[in-house]
Amino acid sequence: MFYKWGRFAHRHRRVIPVIVVALIVLMQVLFGSKLADRLSQEGWEDPGADSTTAAQIEYDTFGRDNSGDVILLVTAPDGVDRPEVVDKMNQQISGLRDQFPNEIAHVTSYFERATPQLVNDEHTKAFAAIGLKGDGEQTLKDFRTIQPALEAMEVPGGTVQVAGATAVADALDTGMANDIARAEKIGLVFVAIILLFVFGGVVAAAMPLIVGILSIIGSLSLLAILAQFQQVNIFSQSIITLLGLGLAIDYGLFMVSRFREELDRGLDTEEAVAVTTNTAGKTVFFSALMVGVALSGLLMFPQAFLKSVAYGAMSAVVLAAVISVAVLPALFGMLGPKIDFLSVRRRKERRIEETIWFKIPNWAMRHAKPVVVGVAALLIALTVPIVGIAFGGINETYLPPNQVTRQAQDEFNEEFPAFRTDPVKLVVKGADNAQLGQIVMQTRAIDGFTRPLKPDYPTEGDVTVLSAPLADRDGGADVVKQLRSIESPEGVTTYVGGTPAMEVESIEALLNRLPWMAVYMVLATFLLMALVFGSLILPAKAVIMNVLGIGATLGFLTAVFVDGLGAGALNFTPGPLMSPILVLIVAILYGLSTDYEVFLLSRMVEERQDGARTDDAIRRGTAHTGGIITAAAAIMIVVAAAFALSDIVMMKYIAYGMIFSLALDATIIRLLFVPGVMHLLREDNWWAPRWVKRATRSLGEGSGVSTTPRPGETPIEHMVVDTRPGRAGVTVEENASLVPFADLMRDLDQRRALEQLKKKELER
């Protein structure tokens, strides 16, 4: 299939790129330009959870709770009760009401009515709370409309700071938008430099960049289409840019490298395109399929955030593979040897035995037992900190400590803990006054609040909403557990709501479904790798190594982001992580680990099918792909590094996780651990039932020497040629001095190709 497609792409090389580019541009014009207006700040909650039901009942009965949308925190060291301060604030607040009647619903201000709860004991800090009219995404738009006026406010001898739930959401949203711009401007520049260094030529380096740019434009357009039918969280845009751009360039790098290698072997352009598509193209296709399968595990979770990331990231990965396999072969067909045009340095031809990608795995195989034991011990030791992982929710602590909105919110929480914007709520439905009194009396015995639960609004119909802030933000689980234990009178229903309850239920969903996601990812990728590699041992080894690598990465992330190792230098506040982010990073890391495993093992299997013995297949496969995998990892690290500069902690978490995992994967695991383990397994590496072998062979049709034996014949991978004088001939004997039959045939093909080239040069 892939070989035939390579031939087809060469024949229609001038048409295919035009069609693909036209489709992507059309998608961008029709849909992609509307993406920003369709993204949401919401989608973190479980639609079937009690906290979601509580929020819906409250909304249907009383409307949106907008009491903490915007906080104006006024600080005046000489006192906030001075007439000039009070007059100035009242004048400005009245001006806000008059200027923005369609955005502001109400204002509760200490300066208009000197309520004691709205000022601190020293009377040096007081606040005004602004409720916005809009619901959902309109709330953020309303805030941005009035934001310039808020930031322009001032008082004599003091300061006015802007805080509140919507102000924090805006700061998070702005930080994510900056991440995208940084990745596109800085990331692409450094990626181009790396590609130029790897390929030594402008044209060759441009090929992966073309794939990357087309993929990111296309995937964001697909995300805009998805946003028409499903809630898509704005955070998913950053994830899609990160994954789509990195993987697209990796796939392009893999394809270009293989095409140049086939040209160097002496193949003409058409055959080189077909062989590249049949080898590297097939690897890219199945690699993307496995990454997509890993990401599809996110669909098991109920949060719209995870579903939108899953759909978007899957489309980005698949689109990257489709463009790599569809567009690049056509471009190769048009360029041919001119792919090395505009070279900035001369390519040095070296035998693979002279490269470090050959020498390092060769050393690891000679010292296989200590290397395997040592690397396994290191990975397990790195995993240990994960026992201290803690989960929480998204709030102002996800912003840098020096960010102005974060500082304002921290000051407000410290001075006015009873008005924190993330209270726990108890929604009571169907209770009369006596029954409501019974429930309220039970809540008095609950520990963990800054004050007793009290009604947010007068009872409406049969619905009452009680609320109170947490004394300790990390103590939500215990408080929610106590509230759930309340005994409701007959006919009365209670729902525990509020942001802390949503976080607790999100963690519960994680613990309940993460094992199932892990089983699904492992089984699905195991079966796909077995189909691609024709072995059951190689997929099992890959899964075990992926798990060890992910464990080490999660241990590192826990030490940094929860325990605070290096937090000051990285400018963030350590603390609990959002449980959906852990689920997301597990899916991403498993997908990337599988991606590089496929790149490496596919070449080993190819060498084995060409007749190489196990150790030779390991050495040659690693030598052929080592430089490519290292370059691919370096490119992905550069892209992730652009996001590591993010102001948002959860984006830093994902970016640093990818950087650590990729560095570990491309060095210790791929160059030491894999060769050592495979050397110890020896011939067992290739074991699989016959039906698996048949299914694998059905995917590998193409030109060249057939690896499929006739009935009664010996498989070609076991056939060698004895080249010693007087003993020439094909044999199946395993002897280190014998030459693999497929290697001999390949050498003969290369000699013929070189002779044809020399003949053409002489004719000229």
N, C-alpha and C positions, 0 to 999 in steps of 0.2 A: 504493500500500500504506500509506504513512505518513499520507496525507490521510484515507483510510478509517478507519485506526486512530484518528485524532484525533476523527472523528465518533463512532466506537464508544465511545471513552473518555468523551466528553461525555454520551452517552446513558446510560452505566452508571457515572456519576461517583460515585455513593454506594456502589457495590458493590466496585469495583476496589481502592480503598485498603484497605478492610476485609480483603479476601482476601489482598493482599500482606503487610500488617502481621501478620495472623494466621499466615501461613506462616513469616515471619521469626521471630516470637516462638516458634512451635512448634519451629523449628530450634534456636533458642538454648536452649530448655528441654531438648530431647532430646540435643543434641550440643554446643552451644557451651560449656556449663558444664563440660564434661569436657576442654576443650582443654589446660589447663595440665598435666594429668596425662599427656597423650599426646605432648607436645613432647619433642624429643631434643636433646642437645648434640652429637650425632654427624652423620655424613653428609658430611664434607669429603673423604673419600677416593674414589679411582676404584676401583669394585668389580673391574675387570679388571686392575688394576696389580699388578706384582710385590710392591710394599710391602704391599698388601692380602692377597695370598697368603701372604706371610711372616708377617703378623700372625695369620692364621687357623691356619697350621701351628703357630705358637708357642702360640696359645690352646688348640688341640686337644690338644697334647702336654703343656704345662706349666701351662695355665690363664692367667688374665690376669696381666700384669706389674704388680703393685701396689706395687712398691718405692718409688715416688715419689709416692704418692697425697697424703700429708700430711707436711709437714716442720715439726717444732717447733725453731725456731732460738733457742737460748739465748745471750744476751749478758750477760757479767758482767765489767766492767772490772777487778775485783780478782782475777779468775780463776774459771774454771768448775769447778776441782777442789776448791774449798773444801768442807768437809764439810756445811755448812748448805745449799749449793746442790745438792750431789749427793743428800743425804737428801730435800730438798724435791721434787726432780724424780722420784726413784724412788717416793716416796709418791704423787705425782700420777699417774704413769704406771700404777702398780699399780691405783689407783682407777679409771682409765679402762678397764683390762682387765676389772675386776670389774663396772663399771657398764654397759659396752656389749659384752657377749660376742657378740651377734649382728651387730655392725657392724665390730668390729676383728678382723682376721685375724692380724696379728703386729706386733710393735714391735721395731725395731733401735735401741738407745739407747746413747750414749756413757756415760751415767751408770750403766747396769747392767753394762756391760762396756767398759772404757776402751780401745776400739779406736783406735789413733793416727790412722787416716784420718778419724775422725768429729770431730776437734778441729783448730783452726787452730794455727799455729806458736806464737802468743803465748799460747795456752790461755785466750783471752778469749771465744771463740765455740765452741760445740759443738752438735750436733743429735741429735734422735731422729726416725726415719722410721717412720711408721705406715702399714701396708697395710690397706686396707678389704676386706671380704668380698664386697660386691656387685659384679655385673657390669653393664655398660651404664648405664642411667639409675639403677639402684639404687645405684651408687657415689655419685652426687651426693646421693641421699636419705640414705645412711649418713653422709656427711659433715655434712649439715645436722642430723642427729640428735645428733652428738657436738660440733658447733661451739660451742654455749654453754659446754660444759665446757672446750674448748680455749682459748677466749677468756678464761676465768676463771683460767687458770694463771698463776702468778707465782713468782719466786725472790727471795731476799734480795739486795739490792744489784744487781739486774739486771732484764732483761726477757725475756719469751717471745713470739716472733712466730710466726705461722702462715703457712706457705707450702706449696708442693707443687702438682702438676698439678691435683688435684681442687679445691683451695682457689682456684686461679686460675680454673678453670672456673666455680666458684660465683660469684666476683666478676664475671665476664663475664655470667653468667646474670642476676644481680641488676641489673647496669647496664642490660641490655636490658629487663627488666621495668619499671624506672624510666622508661625512654624512653616506653613505652606510656602509663603513667600521666600523664607530663608532657604528652604530646601531647593526651590526652583532656581534661585539666584546663586547661592553659594555652592550647594551640592552639585549641580550640573557642571559648574566650572571645574571643580576638583576632580569629578568623575572624568571629564574630558582629558584632563592632564594625565590621569592614571592610564586611560585607554591609549593615549598617545605614547606613553612610556612603554606599555605592554606591546603594542603593535609596531611602534616605530614609524607609523605612516598616518597621514591625515585622513585619507580615504577609508582605510581599514578601521581606524578609531571612530569614524563617523557612523559606521553601520550600527553598532549597539546603541549609540545615542539616538539614532532615528527610531529604533524600536522603542526606546524608553519614552521619547517625547510622544510618539503616536499612541502608545499604550496608556499614558497618563491622561491624555486628552480624551481618548475613547472611554476609559473607565470612569472618569468623572462625568462624562455625558450619560453613560449608563446609570450612574448613581442618581443623576437628575431625573431620569425616567423612573427609577425605582421610587424616588421621593414623591412622585405623583400618587402612588398607590399605598405607600407605607411610611410611617414616621421614621425619618433618618436623622440620627443625632449628628451634630456638627463635628464631633470628635472622629467620626468615621472617615471624614474627608482627609484628615491627617494620616490615618492608618493606611488608607488606599494609596495616597501619594507615596508614603514610605515603602510599602510592599510592592506596589505596582512599578514604581520607578526602579527600585533596586533589582527586582527579579527580571524585569524586562531587559535591563542592561546586561545582567548575568547571562540570560539566554542568548542575547545577541553576541556576547563575548564568546560563548561556547560554540556557536555556529560559525562565526568568522574564523576562529582558530582552526576548526576542523577543515573548513574549506581551503585555507592556505596550506594546511598539511597535505591535503589530497592533491593540490596543485604541485606541491614540492615532490610528491611521489611520481610525477610525470603524467598524471591523468589530464585529458583534455577538459575544457571548461564544462561541457555538458555532463560528462561522466563524473567530474568532481562535484558538480551540483547535486546529481542524483545520489552519489555515495554519501555526501554530507547530510542530505535530507534523510537518508535511510539510517544513518548512524546517529549523528548529533541531533538531527531533527526529531527522530523517534525518542531519544533520551529526553529532550526538552519537553516533548508532548506528554510523556508519562510522568516526568518530574512535576510539571504543572498540574497534572491530574491528581497526583498524590498530595501536593500542597493544597489544592482545592478540596480534597477529601478531608484533610486535617482541619481546614477552616470550616468546613460544613458541620463539624461537630458542635460549633457554636449555636447551630439552629436548635439544639436540644434545650436551650435555656429560654425562659419566657420573656426576658427583657427585650424590648424593641431595639435598644442600643446594640446588643450583641447580634441580633438578627440583621440589622442594617449593616453592621461591620462585616458580617459573614457574607451577605449577598454582594456587597461592594467589593470586598477583597477577593472573593472568588471570581467575580467578573474581571477584575484587574489582572489576576494571575492567568486566567484562561485567555484573555485578550492578548497578554504579553506573549504567550506561547503561540497563539494563532498568527500573530503578526510575524513572529520569528520564523515560523515554519512556512508561512505563505509569502511574505514580502521579501525576506532576505534571500531565499533561493533565486527569486526573480532578479533581484539586484546583483547577486553573484553572477547570474547568467549574462547580464549586460556588461559587467566589469571584467570578468575573467581575470587574467594576470594583472590587469590594471588596478586591482584592489590594493596593490602595493604602491600605487602612484602617490606622489608628494611625500615620499619617505623622508624623515628627518634624521634617520640614522641607518646605517647598513645592518642588515640582519646577519647575525653570526650563526653559522650552521655548526651545531655541536651534537655529538652522539649522546643519546639519552643517558648512557651509562656515566657520563661526565657531569650530569646535573645533580644538584642537591636533592631534587625530587626523587632521584634514583638512590642516592647514597644514604639518605636518612632512613627510608624504609628498609633498605638492605641491612643497615646497622641494627634496626629494631628487630628484624627477623633473626639475625645472628644471636641477639640477646633477648629472644622472645619472652621467656618466662619472667625474668626480672622486670622487663618493660611492661608486660601486661599487669603483673601484680602491682607495680609501682603506680602506673597510671590509674588503675581501678581504685587503689587506696586514696590517691589524690582527689579523684572525683567524688568519692564517698565523703572524704573529709570536708570538701567544699560544700557538700549538701547539708551538713550538720546544722548550720544556723537556721535552716527552714523550720525547725521546731519552735522558734520564737515568732513565727509570722502572726500578724494580727490584722483584723479587717475592720474597716470603718466606712465612711461615706465621703462624698465629694463636698468640700466646703472651702472657706477662704484659706485654709492651711495648704491647699494645693497651689497657691500663689507664692512667689518668692517673699521672704521676710521683709524685704525693702520695697515691696510694691505698695503704692499709696493706698489703694482700696483695702488691701490686706492689713496694713497698719491701722487704718481707721476702724476696720471691723474688730481687730484685736483689742483696741482701746475701748470700744463700745462694749464688747463682751466682758471685759475686765471691770468696767465701771458700773454696768447695768446688766448683771447676769440674769436677772428675772425677766429681761426683755429679749433674750437671745432669739434669733430668728429661726431656730430649729426645735420647737417644743414637741413633746410627746402629747398626743391627743387621744382621748377616749370618747368615741361617738356612741351615744346611748339612744337606742330606737325602741319606741313602744312603751316607755315608762311613764306612770303618773307621778305626782309629786312625792308620794310616800315611797314608791319604788326607787325613784331617783335619789331620795335621801338615803336609802339603804346602800345604794352603790357608792354615793359620795362618802359615807362613813367608812366603807371598806377601803377606799382610796387613801384615807388618812393614815392608814397603817403601812403604806408603801414608802420605802426609803429610796432616796436617789434624786429627789426634786429640790429645786431651789426654794419652792413655796408649794403649798397645797394646790391640788387641781381645782380650777374654778371655771365657770362657763365663759366661753368666748363671746356668746351672743345670748339674748333671751331665748328661751325655748320656743321653737317654731313647730306647730303641729305636735308630733310625738318625737321630735329629734332634739337632742341636747348635745353640745360639744364641750367637753371639759379639756383643759390643757394646762401644762406647766413645763418650764424648761428643765433640762437635766442639770444636776449639780456637777456631774462629771460627764463630759461629752463621750468618753469611752465606756460609760456605764449603762448604755442603752439596752444591752441584752438582758441584764438583770432586772431592770425596771419593766421592760416589756413582758418578761416572764411573770413578774408579780401581777401585772395588770391582766394577763391572760387567765390568772387563777381566780379572778373575781367571780363570785357566784351571782349570776343574774337571776332576779325573780322570774317566775313563770310568765311567758309572753314577752319578755324583754330581751333584746339582743344588744350585745356590746361589740364594738370593733376597735382594736388598738391601731391608731394611725399616727401620722406625722413622719418627718424624715427619719428619726431614729428607728421607728418601727419598720419603715421601708428597708433600711440598711440591714436590720436583723433578718428580715424575711429574704432578702437578697443573699445573705450568707447561707441561710438554710437551703435555698435553692441550689447554691453552689455545692454544698456538702452532699446533697441528695443526688445531683445529676453529674457531677464531675467524674465519679467512677465510671458511669455509663458512657460519657464522652470519651474517656480514656480507652475503654474496651473497644468502642466503635472505631476510633482512630487507629488503634493497633491492628485490629482485625482487617480493616479495609486496606491499609497500606501494606500489611503483610501479604495479603492476597495479590495486590497489584504488583508488588516487587517479585513475588514468586512467579507471576506470569511473565514479567519482563526478563528476569534473570535465569529462569529455568532451574531454580534451586529453592529448597525450603530452609536450608541452613543460613544462607546469606540474609534473607529477610529477618529471621529470628535474631541473628547477630546485630543487624541494623537496628531493630527495635530496642534491644538491650542497651546498645550504645547511645541511642537517642534518649532513653530514659535516664541513663547516667549523666549525660550532658545537660539535660534539662534540670535534673536535680541539682547539679553543681551551680547552674545559672540562678535558679531560684534561691539557693542558699546564699549566693553572692548578693542578690538583690535584697534579700531579707536583712543581711548584715548592713547594707548601705541605707536602704530606704525606711526600714522599720527601726533598726538599732542605731542608725545615725552615723555610721562610719563614713567620714568625709563630707558630712552634710554641710558644714560651714564653707568648705571650698567650693562645693557644687551649688551653693545658694538655695537651699530648700530646707523645709522643716520636716524632720523624720516623724513618722507616725503610722497609724493603721492604713492599710491599702483598701481600695474598693474591690470587693470580691469579683465583679465582672472583669476588672482589669487583670486579675490573676488568671481567670479563664481564658481571656484573650491572649495573654503572653504565652500560656502553655500551648495554645493552638498554633501561634506564630512560630514559636521555637521548634515545635515538633515538625511543622511543615518545612522550615528552613533546613533542619538537620537531615530530614529525609531527602530534600532537594540535593544537597551536596553528596549524600550517600549514593544517590542514583547516578550522579555525574561520575563518581569514582568507580563504583562497582560495574557500571555499564561498560567501561573501558577494560576492566579486568576480565569480564565475561567475554568481551569481544576478542581479547588476546587468547583466552582459553579456547574459544571456538576456532581460532586460527591455528590451534595445535600446541600452544605454549603449555608447559608444565605449570603446576600450581604456583610455585615460588616465582617463576619467571612472569607468570600472568600478574601476580601481585606487584612485582617490581616494575614491570613495564607499564601496567595500568596506572600505577601511582605516578610514575615518571611522566607519562603522557598528560595526565590531568592535574598534577600537583601545581604547576604554574598557573593553570587556568583557574583552578579552585581558589588558589591564593589571591589571584587578581580579582576574581568574582567576590570573594569575601572582603577584600580591601574596598571594592566599589560599594558594596552594601554597607560597610562600616562608615564610609564617608557620607553616604546618604543618611544613615542613622545618626551620625555625629551632628548633622545639621539640625536634627530634631532633639538631640541631647542638649542643645543650647536653649531649649524651650523654657518658658517661664512656668509651664504647667508640670506639676510633679508627676502626674500619671503618664505624661508624654516622655518625661525623663526616664521613668521606670521602664517603659517599653524600649526606648532607644538604647539605654545602657544595658538592658538585658540582651538586646540583639548584638550589640558590640562585643560584650563579654562572650556570648555564646558562639558568635562567628569566629572570633579570635581563637577560642578553645577548639572549635570544630576544625578549622583549617590547619591547625598546627598539631597539637598533642593528639587529638583523636584520629585525624585522617593520616598523619605521617608516622605515628608511632603505634597507637592502640590498634587500629584496623590491621596494618601489616602483621603485627605481633600475634593477634588472635587468629587471623587467617592462616598464618604459618603453622600454628599449633594444631589447627583443625585439619590441615593438609587436604587430602582428597575428599574429606567429608564436606568441604565447602560446597561442592557441586551436586550434592545428593538431592534427588527429587523423584517422585513416582513418574512412571512413563507418561501418564496423561499430562502432567505438568510440562514435561519436556516437549511433547507434541504441540501443546498450546503455545509454548514459547517459540518453537520453530515456525509456526504459522504466522508469526509477526515479523519474521526476519527474512522475507523474500527479497531478492535483489540480484545483482550481478555478482560475478566472481565464482570462486569454488564453492560448491554446495556443501553444507555441513550436515545434510540429512542423509544418512546411510540407507542403502537399499536393504531389503530383508536379507539377513544373514551376513551383511557386511559389517566391518568394524567402523565405528564412528570416526570421523576424520580427526577429532581432537586427540585420539589415541594413536594415530598413524604418524610414523616418523620415517626418515630416509637415512640409511646407513651410507655415509659418503666415504668410508675407508676403502683403500685400494682392494679390489677383488671381492668386496662385500657389498657393492651398491645394490640398492633395492628398497622397496617399501616393506616395513615391518611394523608390528604392533608391540615390539619389545620396549619396555621402559628402560632406557639407558642414557645416562647423562651426556654421553659423547655423541648421541644421535641428533640429527637436525629435524625439527618438526616439518612435516610434509607441507603444511600450509605456509610456513615461513619460507621454505624453498620456492614454492610457487609464487609467493609475493615478491621475493627477490628477483625471480626470473621476469615477472611482469615489469618490475622497476627497470631492470636492465634493458628490456625491449623498448620501454618508453623513452629511456635516455638515449638509446641508439637512434630512435626516430627523431628526437629533438636535434641530435648532432647532424643527422642526415639533412634535416631541413635547414640548419645553419649553413652547411656546406653548399647546399643548392642556392642559397641566397648569395 
